[in-house]
Amino acid sequence: MFSARLVNQQNTSMLNICDYELLGKTITNHGLKIEINQAYYGEKKIDDVEAKYLLKKSTSVNMVGKQIISLSVSLGIGTLNGVKEIDGIPFLIVFKM
């Protein structure tokens, strides 16, 4: 399961999505901090099917967590080379051109 928020503006759609169990956590490393909060990632709880649809549909994706990054990479959206980690938690940002 995942937690997702889709933001549509003009001709773009930005998907903020994380592994559901990470919602509410704050991760930090060397001054870099990510708050995986309800306001940014928590619009709704979704399953794999809806996550795949949203990943394909969105023009940019901000994702946090092993499960969502694995799903995204399996769909050809992003690569493992772009993945960074904070406190052992992977995150990836993808802009589709």
N, CA, C and O atoms as a GROMACS GRO file, in nm:
protein
  388
    1MET      N    1   0.083  -0.118   0.000
    1MET     CA    2   0.000   0.000   0.000
    1MET      C    3   0.088   0.125   0.000
    1MET      O    4   0.202   0.125   0.048
    2PHE      N    5   0.032   0.230  -0.056
    2PHE     CA    6   0.103   0.356  -0.070
    2PHE      C    7   0.014   0.471  -0.025
    2PHE      O    8  -0.108   0.458  -0.016
    3SER      N    9   0.077   0.583   0.003
    3SER     CA   10   0.005   0.706   0.033
    3SER      C   11   0.043   0.804  -0.076
    3SER      O   12   0.161   0.821  -0.106
    4ALA      N   13  -0.056   0.870  -0.136
    4ALA     CA   14  -0.029   0.954  -0.252
    4ALA      C   15  -0.110   1.083  -0.251
    4ALA      O   16  -0.219   1.092  -0.195
    5ARG      N   17  -0.050   1.183  -0.314
    5ARG     CA   18  -0.117   1.311  -0.337
    5ARG      C   19  -0.082   1.355  -0.478
    5ARG      O   20   0.036   1.365  -0.513
    6LEU      N   21  -0.183   1.381  -0.559
    6LEU     CA   22  -0.164   1.426  -0.696
    6LEU      C   23  -0.199   1.573  -0.704
    6LEU      O   24  -0.308   1.614  -0.664
    7VAL      N   25  -0.106   1.653  -0.757
    7VAL     CA   26  -0.126   1.797  -0.771
    7VAL      C   27  -0.128   1.829  -0.920
    7VAL      O   28  -0.029   1.806  -0.990
    8ASN      N   29  -0.240   1.882  -0.967
    8ASN     CA   30  -0.253   1.921  -1.107
    8ASN      C   31  -0.250   2.072  -1.119
    8ASN      O   32  -0.327   2.142  -1.053
    9GLN      N   33  -0.160   2.124  -1.204
    9GLN     CA   34  -0.152   2.266  -1.232
    9GLN      C   35  -0.123   2.284  -1.380
    9GLN      O   36  -0.029   2.225  -1.433
   10GLN      N   37  -0.203   2.365  -1.444
   10GLN     CA   38  -0.190   2.393  -1.586
   10GLN      C   39  -0.180   2.261  -1.661
   10GLN      O   40  -0.274   2.181  -1.657
   11ASN      N   41  -0.070   2.235  -1.730
   11ASN     CA   42  -0.055   2.112  -1.809
   11ASN      C   43   0.035   2.009  -1.744
   11ASN      O   44   0.087   1.921  -1.812
   12THR      N   45   0.054   2.019  -1.613
   12THR     CA   46   0.142   1.924  -1.544
   12THR      C   47   0.068   1.857  -1.428
   12THR      O   48  -0.028   1.910  -1.372
   13SER      N   49   0.117   1.740  -1.395
   13SER     CA   50   0.065   1.670  -1.278
   13SER      C   51   0.184   1.616  -1.199
   13SER      O   52   0.265   1.540  -1.251
   14MET      N   53   0.192   1.656  -1.072
   14MET     CA   54   0.300   1.612  -0.986
   14MET      C   55   0.244   1.512  -0.885
   14MET      O   56   0.148   1.540  -0.814
   15LEU      N   57   0.307   1.396  -0.880
   15LEU     CA   58   0.267   1.291  -0.788
   15LEU      C   59   0.366   1.285  -0.673
   15LEU      O   60   0.486   1.266  -0.694
   16ASN      N   61   0.317   1.300  -0.551
   16ASN     CA   62   0.396   1.278  -0.431
   16ASN      C   63   0.346   1.146  -0.373
   16ASN      O   64   0.228   1.134  -0.340
   17ILE      N   65   0.434   1.048  -0.361
   17ILE     CA   66   0.391   0.914  -0.321
   17ILE      C   67   0.497   0.849  -0.234
   17ILE      O   68   0.617   0.865  -0.257
   18CYS      N   69   0.452   0.774  -0.133
   18CYS     CA   70   0.545   0.706  -0.044
   18CYS      C   71   0.488   0.570  -0.004
   18CYS      O   72   0.368   0.546  -0.015
   19ASP      N   73   0.576   0.483   0.044
   19ASP     CA   74   0.531   0.359   0.106
   19ASP      C   75   0.446   0.398   0.225
   19ASP      O   76   0.487   0.484   0.304
   20TYR      N   77   0.331   0.338   0.241
   20TYR     CA   78   0.234   0.380   0.341
   20TYR      C   79   0.291   0.384   0.484
   20TYR      O   80   0.260   0.474   0.561
   21GLU      N   81   0.375   0.286   0.517
   21GLU     CA   82   0.427   0.279   0.654
   21GLU      C   83   0.525   0.392   0.686
   21GLU      O   84   0.560   0.411   0.803
   22LEU      N   85   0.570   0.467   0.586
   22LEU     CA   86   0.662   0.579   0.610
   22LEU      C   87   0.590   0.709   0.643
   22LEU      O   88   0.652   0.804   0.690
   23LEU      N   89   0.460   0.714   0.618
   23LEU     CA   90   0.382   0.835   0.642
   23LEU      C   91   0.394   0.877   0.789
   23LEU      O   92   0.370   0.796   0.880
   24GLY      N   93   0.430   1.002   0.811
   24GLY     CA   94   0.445   1.055   0.946
   24GLY      C   95   0.588   1.055   0.997
   24GLY      O   96   0.614   1.110   1.104
   25LYS      N   97   0.681   0.995   0.925
   25LYS     CA   98   0.820   0.990   0.967
   25LYS      C   99   0.897   1.112   0.915
   25LYS      O  100   0.860   1.172   0.814
   26THR      N  101   1.003   1.148   0.985
   26THR     CA  102   1.097   1.249   0.939
   26THR      C  103   1.233   1.182   0.930
   26THR      O  104   1.278   1.118   1.026
   27ILE      N  105   1.299   1.196   0.815
   27ILE     CA  106   1.431   1.136   0.796
   27ILE      C  107   1.532   1.248   0.772
   27ILE      O  108   1.502   1.346   0.703
   28THR      N  109   1.652   1.232   0.829
   28THR     CA  110   1.755   1.335   0.816
   28THR      C  111   1.892   1.272   0.795
   28THR      O  112   1.918   1.159   0.836
   29ASN      N  113   1.980   1.348   0.729
   29ASN     CA  114   2.117   1.305   0.709
   29ASN      C  115   2.199   1.426   0.664
   29ASN      O  116   2.171   1.485   0.560
   30HIS      N  117   2.300   1.461   0.741
   30HIS     CA  118   2.392   1.570   0.706
   30HIS      C  119   2.318   1.698   0.666
   30HIS      O  120   2.352   1.759   0.564
   31GLY      N  121   2.220   1.738   0.743
   31GLY     CA  122   2.149   1.861   0.716
   31GLY      C  123   2.034   1.850   0.618
   31GLY      O  124   1.954   1.942   0.607
   32LEU      N  125   2.024   1.740   0.546
   32LEU     CA  126   1.913   1.717   0.455
   32LEU      C  127   1.800   1.650   0.533
   32LEU      O  128   1.822   1.551   0.602
   33LYS      N  129   1.681   1.706   0.520
   33LYS     CA  130   1.569   1.657   0.599
   33LYS      C  131   1.446   1.642   0.510
   33LYS      O  132   1.414   1.732   0.433
   34ILE      N  133   1.379   1.530   0.520
   34ILE     CA  134   1.253   1.509   0.449
   34ILE      C  135   1.147   1.472   0.553
   34ILE      O  136   1.163   1.375   0.628
   35GLU      N  137   1.040   1.549   0.555
   35GLU     CA  138   0.925   1.518   0.639
   35GLU      C  139   0.823   1.447   0.552
   35GLU      O  140   0.769   1.506   0.459
   36ILE      N  141   0.798   1.324   0.582
   36ILE     CA  142   0.703   1.244   0.503
   36ILE      C  143   0.567   1.263   0.570
   36ILE      O  144   0.516   1.174   0.640
   37ASN      N  145   0.509   1.380   0.547
   37ASN     CA  146   0.390   1.417   0.623
   37ASN      C  147   0.261   1.402   0.543
   37ASN      O  148   0.260   1.389   0.421
   38GLN      N  149   0.152   1.406   0.619
   38GLN     CA  150   0.017   1.390   0.565
   38GLN      C  151  -0.016   1.496   0.461
   38GLN      O  152  -0.077   1.466   0.359
   39ALA      N  153   0.023   1.620   0.486
   39ALA     CA  154  -0.011   1.731   0.396
   39ALA      C  155   0.052   1.713   0.258
   39ALA      O  156  -0.007   1.752   0.157
   40TYR      N  157   0.171   1.655   0.252
   40TYR     CA  158   0.242   1.643   0.125
   40TYR      C  159   0.220   1.509   0.056
   40TYR      O  160   0.205   1.504  -0.066
   41TYR      N  161   0.218   1.401   0.132
   41TYR     CA  162   0.209   1.267   0.075
   41TYR      C  163   0.077   1.195   0.105
   41TYR      O  164   0.052   1.088   0.050
   42GLY      N  165  -0.007   1.252   0.190
   42GLY     CA  166  -0.114   1.172   0.246
   42GLY      C  167  -0.255   1.200   0.202
   42GLY      O  168  -0.347   1.187   0.282
   43GLU      N  169  -0.276   1.238   0.079
   43GLU     CA  170  -0.412   1.265   0.035
   43GLU      C  171  -0.499   1.140   0.041
   43GLU      O  172  -0.613   1.145   0.087
   44LYS      N  173  -0.445   1.026  -0.006
   44LYS     CA  174  -0.522   0.902   0.002
   44LYS      C  175  -0.433   0.780   0.000
   44LYS      O  176  -0.321   0.783  -0.050
   45LYS      N  177  -0.485   0.672   0.056
   45LYS     CA  178  -0.417   0.542   0.058
   45LYS      C  179  -0.457   0.468  -0.070
   45LYS      O  180  -0.575   0.458  -0.103
   46ILE      N  181  -0.356   0.417  -0.142
   46ILE     CA  182  -0.383   0.350  -0.269
   46ILE      C  183  -0.311   0.215  -0.276
   46ILE      O  184  -0.218   0.189  -0.200
   47ASP      N  185  -0.358   0.131  -0.368
   47ASP     CA  186  -0.296   0.000  -0.390
   47ASP      C  187  -0.203   0.005  -0.511
   47ASP      O  188  -0.185   0.110  -0.572
   48ASP      N  189  -0.143  -0.110  -0.544
   48ASP     CA  190  -0.049  -0.120  -0.656
   48ASP      C  191  -0.111  -0.078  -0.789
   48ASP      O  192  -0.046  -0.010  -0.869
   49VAL      N  193  -0.234  -0.117  -0.814
   49VAL     CA  194  -0.299  -0.088  -0.942
   49VAL      C  195  -0.313   0.062  -0.962
   49VAL      O  196  -0.279   0.114  -1.068
   50GLU      N  197  -0.362   0.132  -0.861
   50GLU     CA  198  -0.377   0.277  -0.873
   50GLU      C  199  -0.242   0.346  -0.876
   50GLU      O  200  -0.225   0.446  -0.947
   51ALA      N  201  -0.146   0.295  -0.801
   51ALA     CA  202  -0.011   0.353  -0.802
   51ALA      C  203   0.049   0.344  -0.943
   51ALA      O  204   0.109   0.441  -0.990
   52LYS      N  205   0.035   0.230  -1.009
   52LYS     CA  206   0.086   0.216  -1.146
   52LYS      C  207   0.023   0.318  -1.239
   52LYS      O  208   0.092   0.382  -1.318
   53TYR      N  209  -0.108   0.333  -1.229
   53TYR     CA  210  -0.180   0.429  -1.312
   53TYR      C  211  -0.128   0.571  -1.289
   53TYR      O  212  -0.099   0.643  -1.385
   54LEU      N  213  -0.116   0.611  -1.162
   54LEU     CA  214  -0.069   0.745  -1.131
   54LEU      C  215   0.076   0.768  -1.172
   54LEU      O  216   0.111   0.876  -1.219
   55LEU      N  217   0.161   0.667  -1.153
   55LEU     CA  218   0.301   0.679  -1.196
   55LEU      C  219   0.310   0.704  -1.346
   55LEU      O  220   0.389   0.787  -1.391
   56LYS      N  221   0.231   0.631  -1.424
   56LYS     CA  222   0.234   0.646  -1.569
   56LYS      C  223   0.176   0.780  -1.614
   56LYS      O  224   0.224   0.839  -1.711
   57LYS      N  225   0.075   0.828  -1.544
   57LYS     CA  226   0.001   0.948  -1.582
   57LYS      C  227   0.075   1.078  -1.548
   57LYS      O  228   0.062   1.177  -1.620
   58SER      N  229   0.152   1.078  -1.441
   58SER     CA  230   0.212   1.201  -1.388
   58SER      C  231   0.331   1.249  -1.470
   58SER      O  232   0.404   1.169  -1.528
   59THR      N  233   0.349   1.382  -1.472
   59THR     CA  234   0.463   1.438  -1.545
   59THR      C  235   0.587   1.450  -1.457
   59THR      O  236   0.699   1.456  -1.507
   60SER      N  237   0.567   1.453  -1.326
   60SER     CA  238   0.680   1.446  -1.233
   60SER      C  239   0.636   1.366  -1.110
   60SER      O  240   0.519   1.367  -1.071
   61VAL      N  241   0.734   1.297  -1.051
   61VAL     CA  242   0.704   1.209  -0.939
   61VAL      C  243   0.810   1.228  -0.830
   61VAL      O  244   0.930   1.224  -0.857
   62ASN      N  245   0.763   1.249  -0.709
   62ASN     CA  246   0.848   1.258  -0.592
   62ASN      C  247   0.811   1.138  -0.506
   62ASN      O  248   0.700   1.131  -0.453
   63MET      N  249   0.903   1.042  -0.492
   63MET     CA  250   0.868   0.918  -0.422
   63MET      C  251   0.969   0.884  -0.314
   63MET      O  252   1.088   0.911  -0.326
   64VAL      N  253   0.916   0.822  -0.207
   64VAL     CA  254   0.999   0.782  -0.094
   64VAL      C  255   0.959   0.641  -0.053
   64VAL      O  256   0.841   0.614  -0.029
   65GLY      N  257   1.058   0.552  -0.046
   65GLY     CA  258   1.033   0.416   0.001
   65GLY      C  259   1.075   0.309  -0.099
   65GLY      O  260   1.070   0.329  -0.220
   66LYS      N  261   1.116   0.196  -0.045
   66LYS     CA  262   1.164   0.086  -0.128
   66LYS      C  263   1.058   0.030  -0.221
   66LYS      O  264   1.086   0.003  -0.338
   67GLN      N  265   0.936   0.013  -0.171
   67GLN     CA  266   0.831  -0.049  -0.251
   67GLN      C  267   0.790   0.037  -0.370
   67GLN      O  268   0.778  -0.013  -0.482
   68ILE      N  269   0.768   0.166  -0.346
   68ILE     CA  270   0.724   0.252  -0.456
   68ILE      C  271   0.834   0.273  -0.558
   68ILE      O  272   0.807   0.280  -0.678
   69ILE      N  273   0.957   0.283  -0.514
   69ILE     CA  274   1.068   0.300  -0.609
   69ILE      C  275   1.086   0.174  -0.691
   69ILE      O  276   1.110   0.182  -0.811
   70SER      N  277   1.075   0.058  -0.630
   70SER     CA  278   1.084  -0.068  -0.703
   70SER      C  279   0.975  -0.078  -0.809
   70SER      O  280   1.001  -0.119  -0.922
   71LEU      N  281   0.852  -0.040  -0.772
   71LEU     CA  282   0.741  -0.043  -0.867
   71LEU      C  283   0.766   0.054  -0.981
   71LEU      O  284   0.745   0.019  -1.098
   72SER      N  285   0.810   0.174  -0.950
   72SER     CA  286   0.835   0.274  -1.052
   72SER      C  287   0.944   0.231  -1.150
   72SER      O  288   0.927   0.243  -1.271
   73VAL      N  289   1.054   0.181  -1.097
   73VAL     CA  290   1.165   0.136  -1.183
   73VAL      C  291   1.121   0.019  -1.270
   73VAL      O  292   1.162   0.009  -1.386
   74SER      N  293   1.038  -0.070  -1.217
   74SER     CA  294   0.988  -0.184  -1.296
   74SER      C  295   0.902  -0.138  -1.413
   74SER      O  296   0.890  -0.208  -1.513
   75LEU      N  297   0.842  -0.019  -1.401
   75LEU     CA  298   0.762   0.039  -1.509
   75LEU      C  299   0.845   0.123  -1.605
   75LEU      O  300   0.793   0.175  -1.704
   76GLY      N  301   0.975   0.136  -1.577
   76GLY     CA  302   1.062   0.216  -1.661
   76GLY      C  303   1.057   0.365  -1.628
   76GLY      O  304   1.099   0.449  -1.707
   77ILE      N  305   1.005   0.397  -1.510
   77ILE     CA  306   0.996   0.536  -1.467
   77ILE      C  307   1.106   0.558  -1.363
   77ILE      O  308   1.090   0.520  -1.247
   78GLY      N  309   1.215   0.618  -1.406
   78GLY     CA  310   1.331   0.636  -1.319
   78GLY      C  311   1.424   0.516  -1.326
   78GLY      O  312   1.389   0.412  -1.382
   79THR      N  313   1.542   0.532  -1.268
   79THR     CA  314   1.640   0.424  -1.263
   79THR      C  315   1.699   0.416  -1.123
   79THR      O  316   1.693   0.512  -1.046
   80LEU      N  317   1.754   0.303  -1.091
   80LEU     CA  318   1.817   0.286  -0.961
   80LEU      C  319   1.938   0.378  -0.944
   80LEU      O  320   1.974   0.412  -0.831
   81ASN      N  321   1.999   0.419  -1.055
   81ASN     CA  322   2.114   0.511  -1.047
   81ASN      C  323   2.076   0.646  -0.988
   81ASN      O  324   2.161   0.714  -0.931
   82GLY      N  325   1.949   0.685  -1.000
   82GLY     CA  326   1.904   0.814  -0.948
   82GLY      C  327   1.860   0.810  -0.803
   82GLY      O  328   1.831   0.915  -0.745
   83VAL      N  329   1.854   0.693  -0.744
   83VAL     CA  330   1.804   0.678  -0.607
   83VAL      C  331   1.909   0.726  -0.507
   83VAL      O  332   2.027   0.691  -0.517
   84LYS      N  333   1.866   0.807  -0.412
   84LYS     CA  334   1.949   0.853  -0.301
   84LYS      C  335   1.887   0.798  -0.173
   84LYS      O  336   1.771   0.758  -0.172
   85GLU      N  337   1.964   0.795  -0.066
   85GLU     CA  338   1.913   0.746   0.062
   85GLU      C  339   1.938   0.848   0.173
   85GLU      O  340   2.042   0.914   0.178
   86ILE      N  341   1.840   0.858   0.260
   86ILE     CA  342   1.852   0.936   0.383
   86ILE      C  343   1.809   0.844   0.496
   86ILE      O  344   1.699   0.789   0.493
   87ASP      N  345   1.895   0.826   0.595
   87ASP     CA  346   1.865   0.735   0.707
   87ASP      C  347   1.826   0.595   0.658
   87ASP      O  348   1.744   0.528   0.720
   88GLY      N  349   1.885   0.552   0.546
   88GLY     CA  350   1.855   0.420   0.492
   88GLY      C  351   1.725   0.412   0.415
   88GLY      O  352   1.688   0.304   0.369
   89ILE      N  353   1.653   0.524   0.400
   89ILE     CA  354   1.526   0.527   0.327
   89ILE      C  355   1.553   0.585   0.188
   89ILE      O  356   1.602   0.697   0.177
   90PRO      N  357   1.521   0.510   0.082
   90PRO     CA  358   1.546   0.561  -0.053
   90PRO      C  359   1.443   0.664  -0.097
   90PRO      O  360   1.325   0.655  -0.062
   91PHE      N  361   1.489   0.762  -0.175
   91PHE     CA  362   1.398   0.856  -0.238
   91PHE      C  363   1.444   0.881  -0.381
   91PHE      O  364   1.562   0.869  -0.414
   92LEU      N  365   1.349   0.917  -0.464
   92LEU     CA  366   1.376   0.938  -0.606
   92LEU      C  367   1.280   1.043  -0.658
   92LEU      O  368   1.161   1.041  -0.628
   93ILE      N  369   1.332   1.135  -0.737
   93ILE     CA  370   1.251   1.236  -0.804
   93ILE      C  371   1.269   1.218  -0.954
   93ILE      O  372   1.381   1.211  -1.004
   94VAL      N  373   1.158   1.211  -1.026
   94VAL     CA  374   1.161   1.188  -1.171
   94VAL      C  375   1.083   1.299  -1.240
   94VAL      O  376   0.970   1.329  -1.203
   95PHE      N  377   1.144   1.358  -1.342
   95PHE     CA  378   1.076   1.454  -1.430
   95PHE      C  379   1.068   1.391  -1.567
   95PHE      O  380   1.171   1.355  -1.625
   96LYS      N  381   0.948   1.378  -1.620
   96LYS     CA  382   0.931   1.319  -1.753
   96LYS      C  383   0.939   1.430  -1.856
   96LYS      O  384   0.880   1.536  -1.839
   97MET      N  385   1.012   1.403  -1.961
   97MET     CA  386   1.028   1.502  -2.068
   97MET      C  387   0.948   1.462  -2.188
   97MET      O  388   0.948   1.531  -2.289
   0.00000   0.00000   0.00000
